[in-house]
Amino acid sequence: MIETAAIDTVMRTLADSTRRAVFERIMQSPEISVAELTKGSGVSQSAVSQHLRLLKQAGLVIDRAQGRNVFYRAEPKGLAPLFDWMNFYSVFWRDRLASLESLLKEMDP
């Protein structure tokens, strides 16, 4: 079975739309600084930093300090609980969709 605490943490972390937007920007770059994430986001640097802290705690990003700058990159392994959860339920939906397809074929040959 899927580890409940891990999937709860990932889902809770990605539930916030601003945090998801920050994560998506990180995903689109090999590495990105806090300053770059803040620029054009419409969110303060301190708010971006708070979102980054939560993304890091959830294991979704990794940071690297270089001088006065901190750079972030996505951690693909952090999404594993979400993928595992989706895979667990994909069997359920695959079976249901196959049944629906059969029913529709019977109704409209």
VMD Tcl script that builds the backbone (N, CA, C; Angstrom):
set m [mol new atoms 327]
animate dup $m
set s [atomselect $m all]
$s set {name element resname resid chain x y z} {
  {N N MET 1 A 0.842 -1.190 0.000}
  {CA C MET 1 A 0.000 0.000 0.000}
  {C C MET 1 A 0.883 1.248 0.000}
  {N N ILE 2 A 0.323 2.335 -0.340}
  {CA C ILE 2 A 1.033 3.594 -0.468}
  {C C ILE 2 A 1.214 4.240 0.899}
  {N N GLU 3 A 2.397 4.814 1.120}
  {CA C GLU 3 A 2.662 5.502 2.391}
  {C C GLU 3 A 1.826 6.775 2.451}
  {N N THR 4 A 0.889 6.803 3.354}
  {CA C THR 4 A -0.078 7.897 3.459}
  {C C THR 4 A 0.576 9.229 3.792}
  {N N ALA 5 A 1.513 9.241 4.720}
  {CA C ALA 5 A 2.139 10.502 5.129}
  {C C ALA 5 A 2.857 11.166 3.963}
  {N N ALA 6 A 3.556 10.383 3.152}
  {CA C ALA 6 A 4.302 10.949 2.024}
  {C C ALA 6 A 3.372 11.550 0.978}
  {N N ILE 7 A 2.326 10.829 0.619}
  {CA C ILE 7 A 1.401 11.357 -0.393}
  {C C ILE 7 A 0.653 12.561 0.152}
  {N N ASP 8 A 0.301 12.546 1.431}
  {CA C ASP 8 A -0.364 13.708 2.039}
  {C C ASP 8 A 0.531 14.938 1.969}
  {N N THR 9 A 1.804 14.756 2.266}
  {CA C THR 9 A 2.743 15.881 2.247}
  {C C THR 9 A 2.870 16.462 0.850}
  {N N VAL 10 A 3.040 15.610 -0.148}
  {CA C VAL 10 A 3.193 16.093 -1.536}
  {C C VAL 10 A 1.917 16.782 -1.999}
  {N N MET 11 A 0.779 16.169 -1.754}
  {CA C MET 11 A -0.488 16.772 -2.204}
  {C C MET 11 A -0.767 18.085 -1.488}
  {N N ARG 12 A -0.527 18.125 -0.190}
  {CA C ARG 12 A -0.749 19.358 0.578}
  {C C ARG 12 A 0.178 20.460 0.070}
  {N N THR 13 A 1.406 20.099 -0.210}
  {CA C THR 13 A 2.380 21.089 -0.686}
  {C C THR 13 A 1.984 21.639 -2.048}
  {N N LEU 14 A 1.531 20.780 -2.943}
  {CA C LEU 14 A 1.175 21.216 -4.294}
  {C C LEU 14 A -0.253 21.743 -4.404}
  {N N ALA 15 A -1.008 21.703 -3.320}
  {CA C ALA 15 A -2.391 22.192 -3.355}
  {C C ALA 15 A -2.467 23.709 -3.507}
  {N N ASP 16 A -1.460 24.413 -3.052}
  {CA C ASP 16 A -1.443 25.874 -3.140}
  {C C ASP 16 A -1.056 26.288 -4.560}
  {N N SER 17 A -1.877 27.114 -5.206}
  {CA C SER 17 A -1.646 27.476 -6.609}
  {C C SER 17 A -0.361 28.287 -6.812}
  {N N THR 18 A -0.039 29.161 -5.869}
  {CA C THR 18 A 1.198 29.938 -5.990}
  {C C THR 18 A 2.408 29.025 -5.862}
  {N N ARG 19 A 2.352 28.101 -4.920}
  {CA C ARG 19 A 3.459 27.168 -4.721}
  {C C ARG 19 A 3.622 26.272 -5.947}
  {N N ARG 20 A 2.486 25.850 -6.530}
  {CA C ARG 20 A 2.547 25.047 -7.754}
  {C C ARG 20 A 3.202 25.836 -8.878}
  {N N ALA 21 A 2.874 27.119 -8.985}
  {CA C ALA 21 A 3.472 27.965 -10.023}
  {C C ALA 21 A 4.978 28.085 -9.820}
  {N N VAL 22 A 5.408 28.244 -8.575}
  {CA C VAL 22 A 6.847 28.300 -8.273}
  {C C VAL 22 A 7.494 26.978 -8.660}
  {N N PHE 23 A 6.871 25.875 -8.291}
  {CA C PHE 23 A 7.412 24.555 -8.619}
  {C C PHE 23 A 7.494 24.355 -10.129}
  {N N GLU 24 A 6.480 24.788 -10.855}
  {CA C GLU 24 A 6.484 24.656 -12.318}
  {C C GLU 24 A 7.622 25.460 -12.943}
  {N N ARG 25 A 7.884 26.651 -12.411}
  {CA C ARG 25 A 9.015 27.445 -12.925}
  {C C ARG 25 A 10.337 26.750 -12.647}
  {N N ILE 26 A 10.442 26.115 -11.483}
  {CA C ILE 26 A 11.664 25.377 -11.162}
  {C C ILE 26 A 11.809 24.182 -12.110}
  {N N MET 27 A 10.715 23.511 -12.381}
  {CA C MET 27 A 10.738 22.347 -13.272}
  {C C MET 27 A 11.201 22.721 -14.684}
  {N N GLN 28 A 10.935 23.944 -15.103}
  {CA C GLN 28 A 11.274 24.380 -16.459}
  {C C GLN 28 A 12.725 24.817 -16.601}
  {N N SER 29 A 13.470 24.858 -15.512}
  {CA C SER 29 A 14.862 25.312 -15.540}
  {C C SER 29 A 15.764 24.227 -14.974}
  {N N PRO 30 A 16.983 24.146 -15.505}
  {CA C PRO 30 A 17.924 23.218 -14.880}
  {C C PRO 30 A 18.220 23.642 -13.439}
  {N N GLU 31 A 18.247 24.968 -13.229}
  {CA C GLU 31 A 18.508 25.544 -11.911}
  {C C GLU 31 A 18.072 27.010 -11.967}
  {N N ILE 32 A 17.480 27.485 -10.875}
  {CA C ILE 32 A 16.969 28.859 -10.880}
  {C C ILE 32 A 17.147 29.476 -9.491}
  {N N SER 33 A 17.475 30.766 -9.468}
  {CA C SER 33 A 17.706 31.455 -8.190}
  {C C SER 33 A 16.398 31.997 -7.621}
  {N N VAL 34 A 16.443 32.315 -6.343}
  {CA C VAL 34 A 15.285 32.909 -5.674}
  {C C VAL 34 A 14.935 34.234 -6.349}
  {N N ALA 35 A 15.947 35.012 -6.687}
  {CA C ALA 35 A 15.708 36.305 -7.349}
  {C C ALA 35 A 14.981 36.109 -8.678}
  {N N GLU 36 A 15.386 35.113 -9.449}
  {CA C GLU 36 A 14.726 34.848 -10.733}
  {C C GLU 36 A 13.284 34.378 -10.519}
  {N N LEU 37 A 13.072 33.570 -9.497}
  {CA C LEU 37 A 11.720 33.101 -9.203}
  {C C LEU 37 A 10.815 34.243 -8.770}
  {N N THR 38 A 11.369 35.189 -8.042}
  {CA C THR 38 A 10.583 36.320 -7.546}
  {C C THR 38 A 10.222 37.280 -8.680}
  {N N LYS 39 A 11.184 37.496 -9.586}
  {CA C LYS 39 A 10.979 38.442 -10.687}
  {C C LYS 39 A 9.772 38.036 -11.538}
  {N N GLY 40 A 8.827 38.938 -11.696}
  {CA C GLY 40 A 7.665 38.713 -12.541}
  {C C GLY 40 A 6.620 37.775 -11.952}
  {N N SER 41 A 6.809 37.354 -10.705}
  {CA C SER 41 A 5.858 36.407 -10.116}
  {C C SER 41 A 4.668 37.103 -9.463}
  {N N GLY 42 A 4.836 38.371 -9.123}
  {CA C GLY 42 A 3.787 39.084 -8.419}
  {C C GLY 42 A 3.726 38.713 -6.938}
  {N N VAL 43 A 4.761 38.031 -6.463}
  {CA C VAL 43 A 4.832 37.589 -5.076}
  {C C VAL 43 A 6.133 38.123 -4.490}
  {N N SER 44 A 6.115 38.492 -3.223}
  {CA C SER 44 A 7.322 39.030 -2.592}
  {C C SER 44 A 8.396 37.961 -2.462}
  {N N GLN 45 A 9.626 38.414 -2.293}
  {CA C GLN 45 A 10.748 37.488 -2.133}
  {C C GLN 45 A 10.579 36.632 -0.887}
  {N N SER 46 A 10.065 37.229 0.190}
  {CA C SER 46 A 9.873 36.450 1.420}
  {C C SER 46 A 8.800 35.375 1.229}
  {N N ALA 47 A 7.742 35.683 0.478}
  {CA C ALA 47 A 6.693 34.691 0.213}
  {C C ALA 47 A 7.238 33.560 -0.655}
  {N N VAL 48 A 8.037 33.913 -1.673}
  {CA C VAL 48 A 8.655 32.888 -2.520}
  {C C VAL 48 A 9.547 31.995 -1.664}
  {N N SER 49 A 10.309 32.602 -0.774}
  {CA C SER 49 A 11.189 31.826 0.106}
  {C C SER 49 A 10.398 30.865 0.993}
  {N N GLN 50 A 9.246 31.306 1.490}
  {CA C GLN 50 A 8.404 30.416 2.304}
  {C C GLN 50 A 7.897 29.237 1.479}
  {N N HIS 51 A 7.483 29.508 0.246}
  {CA C HIS 51 A 7.029 28.430 -0.635}
  {C C HIS 51 A 8.171 27.463 -0.934}
  {N N LEU 52 A 9.351 28.009 -1.158}
  {CA C LEU 52 A 10.511 27.160 -1.422}
  {C C LEU 52 A 10.848 26.280 -0.219}
  {N N ARG 53 A 10.716 26.826 0.973}
  {CA C ARG 53 A 10.978 26.050 2.187}
  {C C ARG 53 A 10.052 24.844 2.264}
  {N N LEU 54 A 8.767 25.058 1.957}
  {CA C LEU 54 A 7.800 23.957 2.001}
  {C C LEU 54 A 8.046 22.944 0.885}
  {N N LEU 55 A 8.410 23.437 -0.299}
  {CA C LEU 55 A 8.743 22.524 -1.401}
  {C C LEU 55 A 9.956 21.671 -1.046}
  {N N LYS 56 A 10.927 22.279 -0.387}
  {CA C LYS 56 A 12.121 21.550 0.031}
  {C C LYS 56 A 11.783 20.518 1.107}
  {N N GLN 57 A 10.972 20.904 2.084}
  {CA C GLN 57 A 10.566 19.970 3.148}
  {C C GLN 57 A 9.813 18.768 2.586}
  {N N ALA 58 A 9.058 18.981 1.509}
  {CA C ALA 58 A 8.304 17.897 0.883}
  {C C ALA 58 A 9.191 17.038 -0.015}
  {N N GLY 59 A 10.446 17.454 -0.197}
  {CA C GLY 59 A 11.364 16.686 -1.035}
  {C C GLY 59 A 11.194 16.938 -2.518}
  {N N LEU 60 A 10.524 18.035 -2.871}
  {CA C LEU 60 A 10.259 18.330 -4.277}
  {C C LEU 60 A 11.351 19.162 -4.942}
  {N N VAL 61 A 12.163 19.851 -4.154}
  {CA C VAL 61 A 13.260 20.652 -4.694}
  {C C VAL 61 A 14.514 20.457 -3.849}
  {N N ILE 62 A 15.637 20.769 -4.463}
  {CA C ILE 62 A 16.942 20.742 -3.799}
  {C C ILE 62 A 17.537 22.130 -3.970}
  {N N ASP 63 A 18.211 22.632 -2.935}
  {CA C ASP 63 A 18.837 23.946 -3.050}
  {C C ASP 63 A 20.353 23.826 -3.011}
  {N N ARG 64 A 20.983 24.871 -3.556}
  {CA C ARG 64 A 22.444 24.956 -3.575}
  {C C ARG 64 A 22.828 26.408 -3.362}
  {N N ALA 65 A 23.592 26.660 -2.319}
  {CA C ALA 65 A 24.042 28.027 -2.046}
  {C C ALA 65 A 25.327 28.298 -2.822}
  {N N GLN 66 A 25.384 29.494 -3.380}
  {CA C GLN 66 A 26.592 29.944 -4.066}
  {C C GLN 66 A 26.756 31.424 -3.728}
  {N N GLY 67 A 27.656 31.694 -2.814}
  {CA C GLY 67 A 27.819 33.065 -2.356}
  {C C GLY 67 A 26.555 33.525 -1.661}
  {N N ARG 68 A 26.029 34.654 -2.121}
  {CA C ARG 68 A 24.812 35.199 -1.516}
  {C C ARG 68 A 23.538 34.664 -2.167}
  {N N ASN 69 A 23.701 33.877 -3.209}
  {CA C ASN 69 A 22.539 33.360 -3.939}
  {C C ASN 69 A 22.253 31.909 -3.569}
  {N N VAL 70 A 20.973 31.569 -3.635}
  {CA C VAL 70 A 20.558 30.184 -3.457}
  {C C VAL 70 A 19.846 29.773 -4.735}
  {N N PHE 71 A 20.268 28.644 -5.278}
  {CA C PHE 71 A 19.703 28.128 -6.520}
  {C C PHE 71 A 18.906 26.866 -6.210}
  {N N TYR 72 A 17.804 26.707 -6.924}
  {CA C TYR 72 A 16.919 25.564 -6.717}
  {C C TYR 72 A 16.790 24.768 -8.002}
  {N N ARG 73 A 16.640 23.457 -7.821}
  {CA C ARG 73 A 16.327 22.585 -8.951}
  {C C ARG 73 A 15.316 21.547 -8.470}
  {N N ALA 74 A 14.556 21.030 -9.406}
  {CA C ALA 74 A 13.524 20.048 -9.066}
  {C C ALA 74 A 14.174 18.729 -8.663}
  {N N GLU 75 A 13.521 18.042 -7.760}
  {CA C GLU 75 A 13.949 16.712 -7.330}
  {C C GLU 75 A 12.878 15.721 -7.784}
  {N N PRO 76 A 13.100 15.061 -8.928}
  {CA C PRO 76 A 12.078 14.159 -9.475}
  {C C PRO 76 A 11.627 13.070 -8.494}
  {N N LYS 77 A 12.533 12.586 -7.653}
  {CA C LYS 77 A 12.165 11.541 -6.680}
  {C C LYS 77 A 11.100 12.030 -5.704}
  {N N GLY 78 A 11.002 13.336 -5.525}
  {CA C GLY 78 A 10.004 13.885 -4.611}
  {C C GLY 78 A 8.579 13.644 -5.067}
  {N N LEU 79 A 8.399 13.448 -6.381}
  {CA C LEU 79 A 7.061 13.198 -6.913}
  {C C LEU 79 A 6.682 11.720 -6.869}
  {N N ALA 80 A 7.597 10.864 -6.433}
  {CA C ALA 80 A 7.341 9.420 -6.414}
  {C C ALA 80 A 6.059 9.042 -5.661}
  {N N PRO 81 A 5.782 9.616 -4.479}
  {CA C PRO 81 A 4.534 9.242 -3.800}
  {C C PRO 81 A 3.283 9.558 -4.635}
  {N N LEU 82 A 3.320 10.663 -5.368}
  {CA C LEU 82 A 2.193 11.028 -6.218}
  {C C LEU 82 A 2.049 10.040 -7.375}
  {N N PHE 83 A 3.159 9.679 -8.009}
  {CA C PHE 83 A 3.128 8.700 -9.097}
  {C C PHE 83 A 2.650 7.344 -8.595}
  {N N ASP 84 A 3.140 6.930 -7.437}
  {CA C ASP 84 A 2.718 5.645 -6.870}
  {C C ASP 84 A 1.218 5.635 -6.617}
  {N N TRP 85 A 0.701 6.727 -6.071}
  {CA C TRP 85 A -0.726 6.832 -5.787}
  {C C TRP 85 A -1.542 6.765 -7.086}
  {N N MET 86 A -1.088 7.502 -8.100}
  {CA C MET 86 A -1.790 7.501 -9.383}
  {C C MET 86 A -1.739 6.120 -10.034}
  {N N ASN 87 A -0.594 5.452 -9.964}
  {CA C ASN 87 A -0.479 4.111 -10.531}
  {C C ASN 87 A -1.387 3.124 -9.822}
  {N N PHE 88 A -1.498 3.246 -8.514}
  {CA C PHE 88 A -2.367 2.371 -7.735}
  {C C PHE 88 A -3.806 2.466 -8.240}
  {N N TYR 89 A -4.266 3.675 -8.510}
  {CA C TYR 89 A -5.639 3.870 -8.955}
  {C C TYR 89 A -5.818 3.746 -10.466}
  {N N SER 90 A -4.738 3.702 -11.213}
  {CA C SER 90 A -4.867 3.574 -12.668}
  {C C SER 90 A -5.506 2.243 -13.043}
  {N N VAL 91 A -5.241 1.186 -12.280}
  {CA C VAL 91 A -5.861 -0.115 -12.540}
  {C C VAL 91 A -7.373 -0.002 -12.380}
  {N N PHE 92 A -7.797 0.660 -11.326}
  {CA C PHE 92 A -9.219 0.870 -11.085}
  {C C PHE 92 A -9.867 1.572 -12.280}
  {N N TRP 93 A -9.269 2.680 -12.714}
  {CA C TRP 93 A -9.863 3.449 -13.812}
  {C C TRP 93 A -9.762 2.719 -15.141}
  {N N ARG 94 A -8.678 2.006 -15.363}
  {CA C ARG 94 A -8.522 1.248 -16.610}
  {C C ARG 94 A -9.644 0.220 -16.717}
  {N N ASP 95 A -9.924 -0.505 -15.634}
  {CA C ASP 95 A -11.001 -1.499 -15.642}
  {C C ASP 95 A -12.358 -0.838 -15.859}
  {N N ARG 96 A -12.595 0.292 -15.191}
  {CA C ARG 96 A -13.878 0.980 -15.331}
  {C C ARG 96 A -14.064 1.526 -16.746}
  {N N LEU 97 A -13.026 2.078 -17.314}
  {CA C LEU 97 A -13.126 2.619 -18.673}
  {C C LEU 97 A -13.315 1.506 -19.698}
  {N N ALA 98 A -12.697 0.363 -19.476}
  {CA C ALA 98 A -12.892 -0.782 -20.371}
  {C C ALA 98 A -14.348 -1.252 -20.312}
  {N N SER 99 A -14.923 -1.269 -19.106}
  {CA C SER 99 A -16.329 -1.648 -18.948}
  {C C SER 99 A -17.245 -0.648 -19.644}
  {N N LEU 100 A -16.936 0.634 -19.502}
  {CA C LEU 100 A -17.726 1.668 -20.155}
  {C C LEU 100 A -17.644 1.520 -21.669}
  {N N GLU 101 A -16.465 1.259 -22.183}
  {CA C GLU 101 A -16.287 1.084 -23.624}
  {C C GLU 101 A -17.125 -0.089 -24.130}
  {N N SER 102 A -17.130 -1.197 -23.392}
  {CA C SER 102 A -17.925 -2.362 -23.777}
  {C C SER 102 A -19.418 -2.024 -23.780}
  {N N LEU 103 A -19.857 -1.343 -22.742}
  {CA C LEU 103 A -21.262 -0.938 -22.645}
  {C C LEU 103 A -21.668 -0.040 -23.802}
  {N N LEU 104 A -20.825 0.914 -24.139}
  {CA C LEU 104 A -21.133 1.824 -25.244}
  {C C LEU 104 A -21.201 1.083 -26.582}
  {N N LYS 105 A -20.343 0.119 -26.760}
  {CA C LYS 105 A -20.368 -0.684 -27.994}
  {C C LYS 105 A -21.654 -1.504 -28.090}
  {N N GLU 106 A -22.117 -2.014 -26.936}
  {CA C GLU 106 A -23.365 -2.774 -26.916}
  {C C GLU 106 A -24.562 -1.871 -27.229}
  {N N MET 107 A -24.517 -0.647 -26.738}
  {CA C MET 107 A -25.628 0.285 -26.943}
  {C C MET 107 A -25.690 0.812 -28.361}
  {N N ASP 108 A -24.545 0.967 -28.993}
  {CA C ASP 108 A -24.493 1.534 -30.334}
  {C C ASP 108 A -23.530 0.714 -31.178}
  {N N PRO 109 A -24.033 -0.399 -31.711}
  {CA C PRO 109 A -23.145 -1.304 -32.477}
  {C C PRO 109 A -22.662 -0.699 -33.724}
}
mol reanalyze $m
mol bondsrecalc $m
mol representation Tube
mol addrep $m
